[in-house]
Amino acid sequence: MNKRCAFFFILILIWLSGGAAAFSASSQSDTGLPISRIALFSSGVGFFEHKGTVAGTATLPLPFAVDALDDVLKSLIVHDPGTRSPLLTYPAEETLERTLKSLKIDLSGNPGFSQILNNLRGAELLVKTPESITGRILGVETRLVQDRDGSRREEVFLSLSTPSGIRMLALSEISAFTFTDPKIDQDLGRALDLILSSRDDQTRNLFLHLPGDTKRAVSFAYVIPAPVWKVSYRLDLSASKPLLQGWAIVDNTGDADWENVELSLVTGRPVSFVQNLYQPYHLSRPVIPLAIAGYAEAAIFESGLLGADDQITAEEKMMDRARVAMAASAPMPRKAIAQQSGAMAMGQSYETTKGTAAGDQFAFTVKNPVSLPRQQSAMIPMVAVTLDVKKLSVFSGEKAAAGQILHPFLCAELVNTTGMKLPAGPITVFDGGTYAGDALVAFLPENEKRLIAFGEDLSVTGFADAASRQEISRVVLSKGVMTLSRRRLYERTYTFKNTAATRRNLVVEHPFTPQAKLVKPSKYDEKTGNLYRFSMALAAGQEARLEVLEELPLTESISLTRMPPATLLSYSQNKEIPEAVRKVFERAMGLKHQADTDEADLKRLQTQRDDALERQDRIRKNLEAAGNTSDQGKAYLKRLSDEDQVIDRLEGEIAAAQKKLEASKAGYETYLLEISVGG
């Protein structure tokens, strides 16, 4: 045994000799009330209720895993008719180290023998060696001592200041010691209590204090994380009335046995969250300089009126906010829990559970009490009813690529007439007295119909051919705008062959085109969020076809005055365009051609004028070089005069061409703006 272990062993012996009664009263974890009711939720939490009898003032230890403490502090509810002041106490996350350091005997940080006693220098001890020696601690030191065989070893010695002088006592000589100061003994017991309660890093003890004077029935409840309960179904199609059987799988992963508890299994999707309530939270505060010097800045305050309703103190405002916050985070009232409990006790019986509505959720309550040891799981019958079930072969048009041969799914169409909201889960299907396949079912509300697939129908094959085309359905010309209405047609043809010796009830799931109208067939049997369902009979050894036609309307608006000639030409020759509209385009093309011709004539005249101006400029430069009096200069003057006459003529022709172009353009645009066809 090393020195540290030996010392703590002595401390525990001393503490037990003086504080055993306190230890036995506070460490019994089996004094809590037994679990009487459990509700497991599909959201990953469990509601646990404890009931029992207490007499007088009672303190109930409640051990919880660390990861459950926030939920306990958020949801714990207590019902004790014999007290008005229940109290829950617990060591905060940072309490252990702080408390140990604050005691007269500091055991924080797992100190050794020397460190502890050195920290208590000056304290008085009563030591038995076996003689009784009383003295004050001077210190503890380690020395090398020699045994009779000559070997050397380390020995720990305690130095005491006694009335007869300083005594050095080897630890091996001490059989017992105690502190003469009772406060040190009390702090020692408290420190060991804290160390003992925190020996498991994953568990913390909460203490529920119920002061009272009488013997009475009490209860408390809380919500903590719990494994999600699971469900699995069996569907037997062999009989004339198919049987649906459901089993619930529950897990007791806690550290307490479930003994004769009322067990409810709740399905739904409630809001559930964790808030950090167990960890102490400290706010950072600003540091304000001491107001002992300096000067005050000038300040101006506006006048204000205080109404009678506003005359409350800042403290009262803070208390109001605290009450609102407490109300927002308060657990379910006892009355509400009692009402929920009563609701769970109602409803129709199915096998070993009762199914009832619990608000927008649904609860399955096991009729007989359940016992399940800790760290064990169980499968409990939940529902067993006969249903009207229809066997179908369901072909997925979404998965059918063009030309690819597929088999439809073997499916069962069932209607939930159980009076229960059935949770999602796997379904094992039996048919013909044997296993037929597995299926999955999503959450199934009451009276809702659902298809489940458990295999492929290899006796039936099918494929799909798809095509699309676009048609002009209507053309309207009005105020210079052509509104062109088209329809895009989506065609798909499904072809099936049944090689079985029996008829098949076939359901074709066709993925519809968004915003398209179903043209053929004129009706569908069912419609989901993205597909139509069409039912058809497929005779034995026969082939059958299903044609589906959808129409998607498209509308386009085009400005006629900005339409290029090539586009005008294409519309005038398009046989899908009504004849009256084509004639409009033919007339418009003539007007457009005339405007384009006039524009070309204007550009030709403008080019001729520009050429004449350029020639005239060259003649002027030559004239300046030759002079006006020379024969060559006189010739340049004659040519300059001739060019002036040409420019004057071209300017007149350009003005006339511009007027003609403006008239032809106006005629073209006016025609297009005033025409109204197909309205």
KOLGU-843596 format. One record per residue (C-alpha): residue number from 0; residue in three letters; x, y, z. Coordinates in steps of 0.1 Angstrom, whole numbers, plus 5000, padded with zeros to 4 digits. Last residue first. Example, Ala and Ser with C-alpha at 12.3 -4.5 7.8 and 13.67 -1.06 7.14 Angstrom:
BEGIN
- n	res	px	py	pz
- 1	SER	5137	4989	5071
- 0	ALA	5123	4955	5078
This chain:
BEGIN
- n	res	px	py	pz
- 678	GLY	4406	5383	4185
- 677	GLY	4418	5364	4155
- 676	VAL	4428	5394	4134
- 675	SER	4431	5430	4143
- 674	ILE	4453	5453	4121
- 673	GLU	4457	5489	4134
- 672	LEU	4493	5486	4147
- 671	LEU	4506	5465	4118
- 670	TYR	4490	5487	4091
- 669	THR	4502	5519	4109
- 668	GLU	4537	5505	4111
- 667	TYR	4539	5498	4074
- 666	GLY	4522	5530	4063
- 665	ALA	4544	5550	4086
- 664	LYS	4575	5533	4072
- 663	SER	4563	5541	4036
- 662	ALA	4555	5577	4044
- 661	GLU	4588	5583	4062
- 660	LEU	4606	5567	4032
- 659	LYS	4588	5590	4007
- 658	LYS	4595	5621	4027
- 657	GLN	4632	5611	4029
- 656	ALA	4633	5604	3992
- 655	ALA	4619	5639	3984
- 654	ALA	4646	5656	4006
- 653	ILE	4673	5634	3991
- 652	GLU	4662	5644	3955
- 651	GLY	4664	5681	3964
- 650	GLU	4698	5677	3980
- 649	LEU	4709	5657	3949
- 648	ARG	4700	5686	3925
- 647	ASP	4719	5711	3946
- 646	ILE	4749	5689	3948
- 645	VAL	4750	5684	3910
- 644	GLN	4747	5722	3905
- 643	ASP	4775	5728	3929
- 642	GLU	4796	5702	3911
- 641	ASP	4792	5721	3878
- 640	SER	4804	5754	3894
- 639	LEU	4835	5737	3908
- 638	ARG	4842	5722	3873
- 637	LYS	4841	5757	3858
- 636	LEU	4863	5772	3885
- 635	TYR	4888	5744	3880
- 634	ALA	4890	5752	3843
- 633	LYS	4897	5789	3851
- 632	GLY	4925	5778	3874
- 631	GLN	4940	5758	3846
- 630	ASP	4939	5788	3823
- 629	SER	4956	5809	3850
- 628	THR	4938	5839	3865
- 627	ASN	4922	5821	3896
- 626	GLY	4953	5805	3910
- 625	ALA	4968	5771	3904
- 624	ALA	4974	5760	3940
- 623	GLU	4942	5775	3954
- 622	LEU	4922	5760	3925
- 621	ASN	4937	5725	3932
- 620	LYS	4924	5727	3969
- 619	ARG	4890	5739	3957
- 618	ILE	4888	5710	3932
- 617	ARG	4895	5684	3960
- 616	ASP	4867	5698	3981
- 615	GLN	4843	5697	3952
- 614	ARG	4851	5660	3946
- 613	GLU	4843	5652	3983
- 612	LEU	4811	5671	3982
- 611	ALA	4801	5652	3950
- 610	ASP	4809	5618	3966
- 609	ASP	4788	5628	3997
- 608	ARG	4759	5637	3974
- 607	GLN	4761	5604	3956
- 606	THR	4761	5585	3989
- 605	GLN	4731	5604	4001
- 604	LEU	4713	5595	3969
- 603	ARG	4721	5558	3973
- 602	LYS	4710	5559	4011
- 601	LEU	4677	5574	4001
- 600	ASP	4671	5547	3975
- 599	ALA	4679	5519	3999
- 598	GLU	4654	5534	4025
- 597	ASP	4627	5536	3998
- 596	THR	4634	5499	3989
- 595	ASP	4632	5489	4026
- 594	ALA	4599	5507	4030
- 593	GLN	4585	5491	3998
- 592	HIS	4596	5456	4011
- 591	LYS	4580	5462	4045
- 590	LEU	4548	5472	4028
- 589	GLY	4549	5440	4007
- 588	MET	4559	5419	4037
- 587	ALA	4530	5434	4057
- 586	ARG	4506	5423	4030
- 585	GLU	4520	5388	4031
- 584	PHE	4519	5388	4069
- 583	VAL	4483	5398	4069
- 582	LYS	4475	5371	4044
- 581	ARG	4491	5346	4067
- 580	VAL	4469	5358	4095
- 579	ALA	4437	5353	4075
- 578	GLU	4450	5318	4064
- 577	PRO	4454	5306	4099
- 576	ILE	4490	5297	4109
- 575	GLU	4497	5260	4109
- 574	LYS	4505	5262	4072
- 573	ASN	4536	5283	4079
- 572	GLN	4544	5303	4047
- 571	SER	4535	5338	4060
- 570	TYR	4550	5329	4093
- 569	SER	4584	5321	4077
- 568	LEU	4584	5352	4056
- 567	LEU	4577	5375	4085
- 566	THR	4605	5358	4104
- 565	ALA	4629	5364	4074
- 564	PRO	4618	5400	4073
- 563	PRO	4628	5406	4109
- 562	MET	4600	5413	4134
- 561	ARG	4604	5446	4153
- 560	THR	4571	5461	4141
- 559	LEU	4553	5428	4149
- 558	SER	4562	5427	4185
- 557	ILE	4560	5391	4197
- 556	SER	4539	5376	4226
- 555	GLU	4543	5339	4234
- 554	THR	4519	5315	4252
- 553	LEU	4524	5278	4260
- 552	PRO	4497	5253	4270
- 551	LEU	4508	5219	4282
- 550	GLU	4487	5189	4270
- 549	GLU	4490	5154	4284
- 548	LEU	4483	5121	4266
- 547	VAL	4485	5087	4283
- 546	GLU	4479	5055	4263
- 545	LEU	4475	5022	4281
- 544	ARG	4481	4989	4264
- 543	ALA	4472	4953	4270
- 542	GLU	4486	4919	4264
- 541	GLN	4471	4886	4274
- 540	GLY	4481	4853	4291
- 539	ALA	4458	4858	4320
- 538	ALA	4438	4891	4317
- 537	LEU	4453	4924	4328
- 536	ALA	4427	4946	4343
- 535	MET	4434	4983	4345
- 534	SER	4438	5010	4372
- 533	PHE	4454	5044	4365
- 532	ARG	4474	5063	4391
- 531	TYR	4486	5098	4383
- 530	LEU	4519	5111	4396
- 529	ASN	4537	5140	4414
- 528	GLY	4519	5150	4446
- 527	THR	4495	5120	4444
- 526	LYS	4466	5115	4421
- 525	GLU	4442	5085	4421
- 524	ASP	4418	5068	4397
- 523	TYR	4425	5090	4367
- 522	LYS	4400	5104	4343
- 521	SER	4399	5115	4306
- 520	PRO	4425	5090	4296
- 519	LYS	4437	5109	4277
- 518	VAL	4437	5147	4279
- 517	LEU	4454	5153	4313
- 516	LYS	4462	5190	4315
- 515	ALA	4498	5201	4320
- 514	GLN	4509	5225	4348
- 513	PRO	4536	5200	4360
- 512	THR	4540	5170	4337
- 511	PHE	4526	5138	4353
- 510	PRO	4545	5108	4365
- 509	HIS	4524	5078	4356
- 508	GLU	4518	5051	4382
- 507	VAL	4501	5022	4365
- 506	VAL	4479	5000	4387
- 505	LEU	4474	4964	4375
- 504	ASN	4448	4939	4389
- 503	ARG	4463	4907	4375
- 502	ARG	4443	4878	4361
- 501	THR	4455	4842	4367
- 500	ALA	4476	4818	4346
- 499	ALA	4505	4841	4346
- 498	THR	4522	4854	4314
- 497	ASN	4507	4889	4316
- 496	LYS	4520	4913	4290
- 495	PHE	4521	4951	4293
- 494	THR	4525	4980	4269
- 493	TYR	4526	5016	4282
- 492	THR	4522	5044	4256
- 491	ARG	4534	5079	4265
- 490	GLU	4525	5111	4248
- 489	TYR	4534	5146	4258
- 488	LEU	4517	5174	4237
- 487	ARG	4530	5209	4238
- 486	ARG	4503	5234	4230
- 485	ARG	4509	5267	4214
- 484	SER	4494	5302	4216
- 483	LEU	4510	5330	4197
- 482	THR	4500	5365	4206
- 481	MET	4512	5389	4178
- 480	VAL	4516	5425	4189
- 479	GLY	4511	5456	4168
- 478	LYS	4479	5466	4184
- 477	SER	4462	5432	4179
- 476	LEU	4471	5400	4160
- 475	VAL	4459	5368	4176
- 474	VAL	4472	5333	4167
- 473	ARG	4458	5300	4181
- 472	SER	4466	5264	4186
- 471	ILE	4501	5261	4172
- 470	GLU	4514	5226	4178
- 469	GLN	4543	5210	4197
- 468	ARG	4554	5174	4198
- 467	SER	4564	5148	4224
- 466	ALA	4572	5112	4225
- 465	ALA	4575	5083	4250
- 464	ASP	4574	5046	4247
- 463	ALA	4569	5026	4279
- 462	PHE	4577	4990	4289
- 461	GLY	4559	4962	4308
- 460	THR	4564	4927	4320
- 459	VAL	4541	4906	4342
- 458	SER	4548	4871	4356
- 457	LEU	4578	4884	4375
- 456	ASP	4556	4904	4399
- 455	GLU	4583	4920	4420
- 454	GLY	4583	4921	4458
- 453	PHE	4569	4936	4490
- 452	ALA	4554	4969	4479
- 451	ILE	4530	4988	4502
- 450	LEU	4502	5009	4490
- 449	ARG	4483	5031	4514
- 448	LYS	4447	5042	4521
- 447	GLU	4440	5065	4550
- 446	ASN	4412	5058	4575
- 445	GLU	4433	5067	4605
- 444	PRO	4468	5081	4598
- 443	LEU	4496	5059	4585
- 442	PHE	4532	5070	4592
- 441	ALA	4553	5055	4564
- 440	VAL	4551	5018	4555
- 439	LEU	4581	4996	4545
- 438	ALA	4579	4962	4529
- 437	ASP	4594	4928	4532
- 436	GLY	4587	4896	4512
- 435	ALA	4565	4866	4507
- 434	TYR	4572	4844	4537
- 433	THR	4550	4813	4538
- 432	GLY	4514	4802	4544
- 431	GLY	4502	4812	4509
- 430	ASP	4512	4848	4517
- 429	PHE	4533	4863	4545
- 428	VAL	4545	4900	4544
- 427	THR	4570	4914	4569
- 426	ILE	4563	4951	4574
- 425	PRO	4589	4976	4584
- 424	GLY	4580	5008	4603
- 423	ALA	4561	5041	4604
- 422	PRO	4537	5046	4632
- 421	LEU	4500	5036	4630
- 420	LYS	4475	5062	4639
- 419	MET	4448	5041	4655
- 418	GLY	4411	5034	4648
- 417	THR	4422	5001	4631
- 416	THR	4405	5010	4598
- 415	ASN	4438	5018	4581
- 414	VAL	4431	5010	4545
- 413	LEU	4454	4985	4527
- 412	GLU	4466	4981	4492
- 411	ALA	4491	4953	4489
- 410	CYS	4518	4954	4463
- 409	LEU	4538	4931	4440
- 408	PHE	4558	4956	4421
- 407	PRO	4557	4958	4383
- 406	HIS	4583	4941	4362
- 405	LEU	4604	4962	4338
- 404	ILE	4614	4962	4301
- 403	GLN	4633	4992	4289
- 402	GLY	4621	5006	4256
- 401	ALA	4619	5042	4268
- 400	ALA	4629	5043	4305
- 399	ALA	4604	5029	4330
- 398	LYS	4614	5041	4364
- 397	GLU	4589	5069	4365
- 396	GLY	4562	5048	4349
- 395	SER	4563	5026	4380
- 394	PHE	4540	4995	4375
- 393	VAL	4519	4984	4405
- 392	SER	4506	4948	4407
- 391	LEU	4478	4947	4432
- 390	LYS	4465	4926	4461
- 389	LYS	4436	4942	4480
- 388	VAL	4435	4943	4518
- 387	ASP	4404	4948	4540
- 386	LEU	4418	4945	4574
- 385	THR	4419	4921	4603
- 384	VAL	4434	4933	4636
- 383	ALA	4464	4927	4659
- 382	VAL	4480	4957	4675
- 381	MET	4508	4964	4700
- 380	PRO	4524	4930	4710
- 379	ILE	4555	4938	4730
- 378	MET	4591	4933	4720
- 377	ALA	4616	4937	4749
- 376	SER	4650	4951	4757
- 375	GLN	4673	4948	4787
- 374	GLN	4699	4971	4802
- 373	ARG	4678	4974	4834
- 372	PRO	4652	4947	4840
- 371	LEU	4618	4949	4823
- 370	SER	4585	4946	4841
- 369	VAL	4553	4957	4823
- 368	PRO	4519	4962	4839
- 367	ASN	4490	4949	4818
- 366	LYS	4470	4969	4792
- 365	VAL	4501	4984	4774
- 364	THR	4492	5019	4764
- 363	PHE	4496	5029	4728
- 362	ALA	4495	5067	4725
- 361	PHE	4487	5089	4695
- 360	GLN	4499	5125	4689
- 359	ASP	4480	5155	4679
- 358	GLY	4465	5157	4714
- 357	ALA	4470	5123	4729
- 356	ALA	4447	5101	4708
- 355	THR	4441	5066	4722
- 354	GLY	4453	5030	4714
- 353	LYS	4450	5005	4742
- 352	THR	4476	4977	4742
- 351	THR	4478	4940	4748
- 350	GLU	4457	4928	4718
- 349	TYR	4438	4957	4705
- 348	SER	4415	4975	4729
- 347	GLN	4395	5006	4719
- 346	GLY	4400	5039	4737
- 345	MET	4405	5053	4771
- 344	ALA	4432	5049	4797
- 343	MET	4456	5071	4777
- 342	ALA	4431	5099	4780
- 341	GLY	4431	5096	4817
- 340	SER	4469	5098	4818
- 339	GLN	4467	5129	4796
- 338	GLN	4442	5145	4820
- 337	ALA	4464	5136	4850
- 336	ILE	4494	5151	4832
- 335	ALA	4475	5183	4825
- 334	LYS	4464	5185	4861
- 333	ARG	4500	5181	4873
- 332	PRO	4511	5210	4852
- 331	MET	4535	5202	4823
- 330	PRO	4570	5216	4829
- 329	ALA	4578	5253	4833
- 328	SER	4601	5269	4807
- 327	ALA	4578	5297	4795
- 326	ALA	4563	5302	4830
- 325	MET	4598	5307	4844
- 324	ALA	4607	5332	4818
- 323	VAL	4575	5352	4824
- 322	ARG	4581	5351	4861
- 321	ALA	4617	5364	4856
- 320	ARG	4605	5392	4834
- 319	ASP	4580	5402	4861
- 318	MET	4607	5401	4887
- 317	MET	4629	5424	4867
- 316	LYS	4601	5449	4862
- 315	GLU	4594	5448	4900
- 314	GLU	4631	5456	4906
- 313	ALA	4630	5485	4882
- 312	THR	4602	5500	4901
- 311	ILE	4566	5504	4889
- 310	GLN	4548	5536	4882
- 309	ASP	4539	5529	4846
- 308	ASP	4502	5523	4851
- 307	ALA	4498	5557	4868
- 306	GLY	4514	5575	4839
- 305	LEU	4548	5591	4840
- 304	LEU	4553	5622	4819
- 303	GLY	4587	5632	4805
- 302	SER	4609	5663	4800
- 301	GLU	4640	5658	4780
- 300	PHE	4674	5656	4797
- 299	ILE	4705	5677	4788
- 298	ALA	4739	5666	4800
- 297	ALA	4771	5685	4806
- 296	GLU	4801	5663	4815
- 295	ALA	4811	5657	4850
- 294	TYR	4847	5662	4862
- 293	GLY	4875	5641	4873
- 292	ALA	4881	5624	4906
- 291	ILE	4866	5597	4929
- 290	ALA	4843	5579	4904
- 289	LEU	4863	5547	4904
- 288	PRO	4865	5533	4868
- 287	ILE	4838	5509	4856
- 286	VAL	4847	5474	4846
- 285	PRO	4821	5459	4824
- 284	ARG	4804	5426	4834
- 283	SER	4809	5392	4819
- 282	LEU	4780	5369	4826
- 281	HIS	4784	5335	4843
- 280	TYR	4765	5304	4835
- 279	PRO	4765	5274	4857
- 278	GLN	4760	5241	4838
- 277	TYR	4728	5224	4847
- 276	LEU	4703	5246	4827
- 275	ASN	4718	5242	4792
- 274	GLN	4687	5239	4770
- 273	VAL	4678	5207	4752
- 272	PHE	4650	5205	4726
- 271	SER	4618	5187	4717
- 270	VAL	4589	5200	4696
- 269	PRO	4564	5171	4693
- 268	ARG	4565	5147	4663
- 267	GLY	4540	5119	4669
- 266	THR	4539	5084	4682
- 265	VAL	4535	5076	4719
- 264	LEU	4542	5043	4736
- 263	SER	4527	5040	4770
- 262	LEU	4540	5017	4798
- 261	GLU	4523	5014	4832
- 260	VAL	4551	5000	4854
- 259	ASN	4551	4966	4871
- 258	GLU	4588	4967	4878
- 257	TRP	4611	4986	4855
- 256	ASP	4646	4981	4867
- 255	ALA	4669	5011	4872
- 254	ASP	4702	5020	4856
- 253	GLY	4688	5030	4823
- 252	THR	4690	5014	4789
- 251	ASN	4655	4999	4791
- 250	ASP	4648	4994	4754
- 249	VAL	4614	4991	4737
- 248	ILE	4603	4972	4705
- 247	ALA	4566	4975	4697
- 246	TRP	4550	4947	4677
- 245	GLY	4522	4951	4651
- 244	GLN	4500	4924	4636
- 243	LEU	4479	4929	4605
- 242	LEU	4457	4899	4595
- 241	PRO	4442	4895	4560
- 240	LYS	4405	4884	4560
- 239	SER	4402	4857	4534
- 238	ALA	4433	4842	4549
- 237	SER	4468	4840	4534
- 236	LEU	4476	4877	4532
- 235	ASP	4494	4878	4566
- 234	LEU	4508	4912	4573
- 233	ARG	4534	4914	4601
- 232	TYR	4545	4947	4615
- 231	SER	4575	4962	4632
- 230	VAL	4576	4992	4656
- 229	LYS	4605	5010	4673
- 228	TRP	4608	5030	4705
- 227	VAL	4633	5058	4703
- 226	PRO	4659	5053	4730
- 225	ALA	4654	5077	4760
- 224	PRO	4665	5113	4768
- 223	ILE	4648	5126	4800
- 222	VAL	4614	5139	4809
- 221	TYR	4604	5142	4845
- 220	ALA	4578	5130	4871
- 219	PHE	4571	5133	4908
- 218	SER	4547	5116	4931
- 217	VAL	4535	5117	4967
- 216	ALA	4512	5097	4989
- 215	ARG	4512	5108	5025
- 214	LYS	4524	5101	5060
- 213	THR	4523	5134	5079
- 212	ASP	4546	5162	5091
- 211	GLY	4562	5176	5060
- 210	PRO	4593	5188	5042
- 209	LEU	4599	5171	5008
- 208	HIS	4635	5175	4997
- 207	LEU	4645	5161	4963
- 206	PHE	4682	5155	4961
- 205	LEU	4700	5153	4928
- 204	ASN	4729	5129	4924
- 203	ARG	4751	5131	4894
- 202	THR	4763	5102	4871
- 201	GLN	4787	5101	4842
- 200	ASP	4819	5110	4861
- 199	ASP	4812	5082	4886
- 198	ARG	4832	5090	4918
- 197	SER	4813	5122	4921
- 196	SER	4791	5112	4951
- 195	LEU	4821	5097	4969
- 194	ILE	4843	5128	4964
- 193	LEU	4815	5150	4977
- 192	ASP	4808	5129	5007
- 191	LEU	4846	5126	5014
- 190	ALA	4847	5164	5015
- 189	ARG	4817	5167	5038
- 188	GLY	4831	5142	5062
- 187	LEU	4865	5160	5063
- 186	ASP	4846	5193	5067
- 185	GLN	4829	5179	5098
- 184	ASP	4861	5166	5112
- 183	ILE	4878	5199	5106
- 182	LYS	4849	5217	5124
- 181	PRO	4852	5193	5154
- 180	ASP	4887	5206	5162
- 179	THR	4905	5178	5181
- 178	PHE	4914	5162	5148
- 177	THR	4916	5124	5149
- 176	PHE	4943	5098	5148
- 175	ALA	4946	5061	5145
- 174	SER	4971	5032	5145
- 173	ILE	5002	5054	5140
- 172	GLU	5036	5036	5141
- 171	SER	5037	5031	5104
- 170	LEU	5033	5068	5099
- 169	ALA	5065	5074	5118
- 168	LEU	5062	5099	5147
- 167	MET	5086	5127	5153
- 166	ARG	5077	5145	5186
- 165	ILE	5086	5181	5195
- 164	GLY	5084	5188	5232
- 163	SER	5067	5176	5263
- 162	PRO	5036	5199	5258
- 161	THR	5035	5186	5222
- 160	SER	5045	5201	5188
- 159	LEU	5040	5173	5163
- 158	SER	5062	5163	5134
- 157	LEU	5048	5134	5112
- 156	PHE	5073	5111	5096
- 155	VAL	5070	5093	5062
- 154	GLU	5095	5065	5057
- 153	GLU	5117	5058	5027
- 152	ARG	5138	5026	5025
- 151	ARG	5173	5014	5032
- 150	SER	5184	4978	5035
- 149	GLY	5208	4969	5063
- 148	ASP	5190	4937	5074
- 147	ARG	5179	4955	5105
- 146	ASP	5162	4982	5085
- 145	GLN	5177	5015	5076
- 144	VAL	5156	5047	5074
- 143	LEU	5155	5073	5046
- 142	ARG	5134	5103	5055
- 141	THR	5101	5118	5042
- 140	GLU	5086	5149	5058
- 139	VAL	5054	5160	5073
- 138	GLY	5048	5193	5091
- 137	LEU	5045	5211	5125
- 136	ILE	5011	5197	5134
- 135	ARG	4999	5205	5169
- 134	GLY	5000	5179	5196
- 133	THR	4982	5152	5215
- 132	ILE	4997	5118	5220
- 131	SER	4978	5087	5230
- 130	GLU	4999	5056	5233
- 129	PRO	4992	5030	5206
- 128	THR	5008	5049	5186
- 127	LYS	4974	5067	5190
- 126	VAL	4974	5103	5177
- 125	LEU	4951	5132	5189
- 124	LEU	4958	5160	5164
- 123	GLU	4958	5198	5168
- 122	ALA	4959	5221	5137
- 121	GLY	4990	5243	5134
- 120	ARG	5000	5230	5100
- 119	LEU	4969	5219	5082
- 118	ASN	4982	5225	5046
- 117	ASN	5013	5205	5056
- 116	LEU	4989	5177	5067
- 115	ILE	4972	5176	5033
- 114	GLN	5005	5180	5012
- 113	SER	5023	5153	5032
- 112	PHE	4996	5127	5028
- 111	GLY	4990	5133	4990
- 110	PRO	4965	5156	4973
- 109	ASN	4937	5144	4950
- 108	GLY	4933	5178	4933
- 107	SER	4909	5190	4959
- 106	LEU	4912	5174	4993
- 105	ASP	4915	5206	5013
- 104	ILE	4908	5202	5050
- 103	LYS	4893	5234	5064
- 102	LEU	4869	5235	5034
- 101	SER	4869	5261	5007
- 100	LYS	4891	5242	4983
- 99	LEU	4868	5212	4984
- 98	THR	4838	5234	4977
- 97	ARG	4854	5250	4947
- 96	GLU	4866	5217	4932
- 95	LEU	4832	5200	4937
- 94	THR	4809	5229	4928
- 93	GLU	4819	5234	4892
- 92	GLU	4792	5213	4877
- 91	ALA	4767	5223	4903
- 90	PRO	4761	5200	4932
- 89	TYR	4723	5193	4936
- 88	THR	4693	5206	4955
- 87	LEU	4656	5202	4947
- 86	LEU	4632	5218	4971
- 85	PRO	4596	5211	4978
- 84	SER	4579	5240	4997
- 83	ARG	4542	5237	5000
- 82	THR	4541	5203	5016
- 81	GLY	4516	5175	5024
- 80	PRO	4498	5174	4991
- 79	ASP	4531	5164	4973
- 78	HIS	4531	5166	4936
- 77	VAL	4564	5173	4919
- 76	ILE	4572	5182	4883
- 75	LEU	4607	5179	4867
- 74	SER	4608	5192	4831
- 73	LYS	4636	5216	4825
- 72	LEU	4659	5205	4854
- 71	VAL	4654	5169	4843
- 70	ASP	4661	5178	4807
- 69	ASP	4694	5196	4815
- 68	LEU	4704	5167	4838
- 67	ALA	4700	5140	4812
- 66	ASP	4735	5141	4797
- 65	VAL	4751	5138	4832
- 64	ALA	4733	5106	4839
- 63	PHE	4708	5108	4868
- 62	PRO	4707	5097	4904
- 61	LEU	4677	5110	4924
- 60	PRO	4681	5109	4961
- 59	LEU	4648	5114	4980
- 58	THR	4649	5135	5012
- 57	ALA	4618	5131	5033
- 56	THR	4602	5151	5061
- 55	GLY	4573	5133	5077
- 54	ALA	4564	5100	5062
- 53	VAL	4567	5091	5025
- 52	THR	4545	5070	5002
- 51	GLY	4550	5061	4966
- 50	LYS	4548	5072	4930
- 49	HIS	4574	5079	4903
- 48	GLU	4566	5091	4868
- 47	PHE	4590	5088	4838
- 46	PHE	4583	5106	4804
- 45	GLY	4608	5094	4778
- 44	VAL	4626	5113	4750
- 43	GLY	4638	5104	4715
- 42	SER	4610	5120	4694
- 41	SER	4592	5087	4690
- 40	PHE	4581	5090	4726
- 39	LEU	4583	5066	4755
- 38	ALA	4557	5070	4783
- 37	ILE	4566	5054	4816
- 36	ARG	4545	5050	4847
- 35	SER	4550	5037	4883
- 34	ILE	4588	5041	4888
- 33	PRO	4596	5034	4924
- 32	LEU	4600	5063	4950
- 31	GLY	4636	5069	4961
- 30	THR	4650	5052	4992
- 29	ASP	4672	5029	4970
- 28	SER	4700	5055	4966
- 27	GLN	4711	5052	5002
- 26	SER	4740	5076	5006
- 25	SER	4725	5103	5028
- 24	ALA	4713	5085	5060
- 23	SER	4741	5059	5061
- 22	PHE	4767	5086	5057
- 21	ALA	4753	5108	5085
- 20	ALA	4752	5078	5109
- 19	ALA	4787	5068	5100
- 18	GLY	4802	5102	5109
- 17	GLY	4825	5097	5139
- 16	SER	4840	5062	5133
- 15	LEU	4835	5065	5096
- 14	TRP	4856	5096	5094
- 13	ILE	4885	5080	5112
- 12	LEU	4884	5049	5091
- 11	ILE	4880	5070	5059
- 10	LEU	4910	5092	5069
- 9	ILE	4931	5061	5077
- 8	PHE	4923	5046	5043
- 7	PHE	4932	5080	5027
- 6	PHE	4966	5079	5044
- 5	ALA	4973	5044	5033
- 4	CYS	4963	5051	4997
- 3	ARG	4987	5081	4996
- 2	LYS	5016	5063	5013
- 1	ASN	5015	5033	4990
- 0	MET	5000	5000	5000
